[in-house]
Amino acid sequence: MKIDEFDPIENALRNQPLAELPAGLHRRVMSHVRLTRQAQRFQIGWIDLAVSLFFGLLPVLIAFGWKSLPREAGLYLNYYWMVFQSMNLEPLVWLAILAGLLSLVLMFAASLRLSLQPPLRSE
Amino acid sequence: MELRERDWLKRAKNGDADAFGMLVSLHERYVYNLALRTLGNPQDAQDVVQDGFVRAWMALPGFRADSEFRTWLYRIVLNLCLNRFPRLRRDLAALSDEELAELPEPASHARDVLSILEADEARTSLQREIFRLPESQRLLVTLRYQDELSYEEIASLVNLPLGTVKTGLFRARQRLRQALSVYQEQI
């Protein structure tokens, strides 16, 4: 855009005075900001509820699924379980359990780190 | 963005409320004026500014450092204004591209007519006229002249095609030019 400093329209538009900030607005904004931050740190989101609900209901779902299996399927599973036991895969099973435990510990440590964040410097 | 502002932004992103306070001090007057000129009511403008800064603070961890903080902040405040004033969104959308071609190039002979004294009076009168512009045009004028944003930045901010932004600004200037003609006839 070509700027014509002598054009009264451009001049008026560019030099329109700014309104003064109302007294106390900055203080009000900052007090809300600080309150919001504190509230935010202890907030529980929908994802937290969904994840805990899922894991809480998992044993029930497994038990229900197991009970609702047809008799033939139960027999098949029993058969494959026996085959699995005969394969002598014990070290592999222990390794899987260990890996599972390790990831649980890591997740716990990460959640602990998030919840125990140092307080804000301004607070 | 200044080095100082960049540093405040970095600290504020890490949860430093004092650094965010410095960013608020830097931008609050412009943000307030943007809200005031868009909404036309000081109380509404204060509410929007307060809400806007709180939202910005909450969303700050997700702010990408490569974009301009000011534009990002304006976007938040502008969306709040548009939510309060839904008609403005429709008015902005109604500014069409096609009509630009029909508008004549404005004459800039006014400067030859006005003496320095008259120019001062005319400026005051024009500034009153700016407040009488339709809200959509007043918003574009504020973003262009008060906040010195480029056409592209404004288009991205108000989510309108570039041509529509240019049309809106053209019409605003034309309207002011007409008001100036009326003023000149009166004196």
Contacts between the chains, C-beta under 8 A, distances in Angstrom:
chain1	res1	chain2	res2	distance
A	1	B	151	7.7
A	4	B	108	6.1
A	4	B	111	7.9
A	6	B	111	4.6
A	7	B	108	5.2
A	7	B	110	7.1
A	7	B	111	6.1
A	8	B	110	5.4
A	8	B	111	6.5
A	8	B	114	6.3
A	8	B	119	6.0
A	8	B	122	5.3
A	8	B	123	6.4
A	8	B	126	6.4
A	8	B	180	6.2
A	9	B	106	7.7
A	9	B	110	7.5
A	9	B	126	6.8
A	9	B	173	5.4
A	9	B	176	5.0
A	9	B	177	5.8
A	9	B	180	6.7
A	11	B	119	7.6
A	11	B	123	6.2
A	12	B	122	7.6
A	12	B	123	4.8
A	12	B	126	3.6
A	12	B	127	5.5
A	12	B	130	6.9
A	12	B	176	7.1
A	13	B	126	8.0
A	13	B	130	6.9
A	13	B	141	6.1
A	13	B	144	7.8
A	13	B	145	4.3
A	13	B	173	7.6
A	13	B	176	7.5
A	14	B	145	5.4
A	15	B	123	6.9
A	16	B	127	5.5
A	16	B	130	6.0
A	16	B	145	6.7
A	16	B	146	6.6
A	17	B	127	7.4
A	18	B	29	6.0
A	18	B	30	7.5
A	18	B	33	5.1
A	18	B	146	7.1
A	19	B	32	7.0
A	19	B	33	5.6
A	19	B	36	5.6
A	19	B	42	7.8
A	21	B	28	6.0
A	21	B	29	5.2
A	21	B	32	5.5
A	22	B	32	7.6
A	22	B	42	6.7
A	22	B	46	5.8
A	25	B	28	6.8
A	25	B	32	7.0
A	25	B	46	5.9
A	25	B	49	6.6
A	25	B	50	7.3
A	26	B	21	7.9
A	26	B	24	6.4
A	26	B	25	6.6
A	26	B	28	6.1
A	28	B	50	6.0
A	29	B	24	5.7
A	29	B	28	7.1
A	29	B	49	6.9
A	29	B	50	5.2
A	29	B	53	4.8
A	29	B	54	7.4
A	30	B	17	7.3
A	30	B	21	5.3
A	30	B	24	6.7
A	32	B	50	6.0
A	32	B	53	7.7
A	32	B	54	5.0
A	33	B	17	6.0
A	33	B	20	6.3
A	33	B	21	7.7
A	33	B	24	7.7
A	33	B	53	6.4
A	33	B	54	5.9
A	33	B	57	4.7
A	34	B	17	5.6
A	36	B	54	5.3
A	36	B	57	6.3
A	36	B	58	6.1
A	37	B	15	7.0
A	37	B	17	6.3
A	37	B	57	6.9
A	40	B	58	6.4
A	117	B	15	8.0
A	120	B	15	5.1
A	120	B	16	7.0
A	120	B	17	5.8
A	121	B	15	7.8
A	121	B	16	5.5
A	121	B	17	7.7
A	121	B	18	6.8
A	122	B	16	6.5
A	122	B	17	4.0
A	122	B	18	4.6
A	122	B	21	7.8
A	123	B	17	7.3
